[in-house]
Amino acid sequence: MSLSDKIGNKAEELGGKAKETAGEVTGDEQLANEGRADQAKAAVKEGVEKVKDAVGGVVDSVAKHLKK
């Protein structure tokens, strides 16, 4: 996962948390739900990036063993 992806995902997560909190404080359930959705979206993106990193590591490992 690139640094820019990590930063973007964390920013989306924190923005979602801020929306959720603002919605809860003001009684705006729609805003709170949007915040929860933003956090979930960021978590999914982070999970996808971790899977991509893991698959890339496996591919590199297999390629290294095939060269031996």
N, C-alpha and C positions, 0 to 999 in steps of 0.2 A: 504494500500500500504506500503510495507516495505521500510525502509530507503535506502537499496541498490537499490531497483527499482527506487525510486525517484532520487537518485544520477545518476544512469545509464541513465534515461530518460533525466535529465538535461544536462548531458555530451553529449548525442547524439544531443540534441537541440542546445547546444552551438557550437559543432563541425560543425553542419549543417550551423549555422549562419556564422561561420568562413569561411567555403567553399563558401557559397553564396557571402560573401563580397570579398573574394579573387578572385572569378570568375568575379565579377563585375568590380573590380579594374583592372584586367588583360585583360578583354574583353573575357574571356573564358566562353561562355554561358553554355557549358556542365557542367563545374564545379559549376557554379551558380545554375543550375537546380538540380544537385546532392545535393547541400546544402539545397535547398528548399525541396527536397524529404526527406532528413534526418530529417529536422524539422517537416515535416508533419508526418513522421513515429513516431517520439518521441511524438507528440501530440496525435496520435491515441493510442499509448501504455498508455499514462497518462490517457486518457479517459476510456480505458478498465479497468485500475486499479481502477479508481474512481467508476465505475459501480460495480466491484467486491466488493469493500468496502461497497457500499450502500446495495447491496444484502446481504452481510454478516451481516450488521446491522439489516436489516429487519428480517432475519432468527433468529438472536439472540433475537430480540424483540418478535417474535411470540413464540419462544421456552419458553421465560420467562413467557409470558401470559398463555401458556398451562400448565405450572407447578403450577399455582395458583389454 
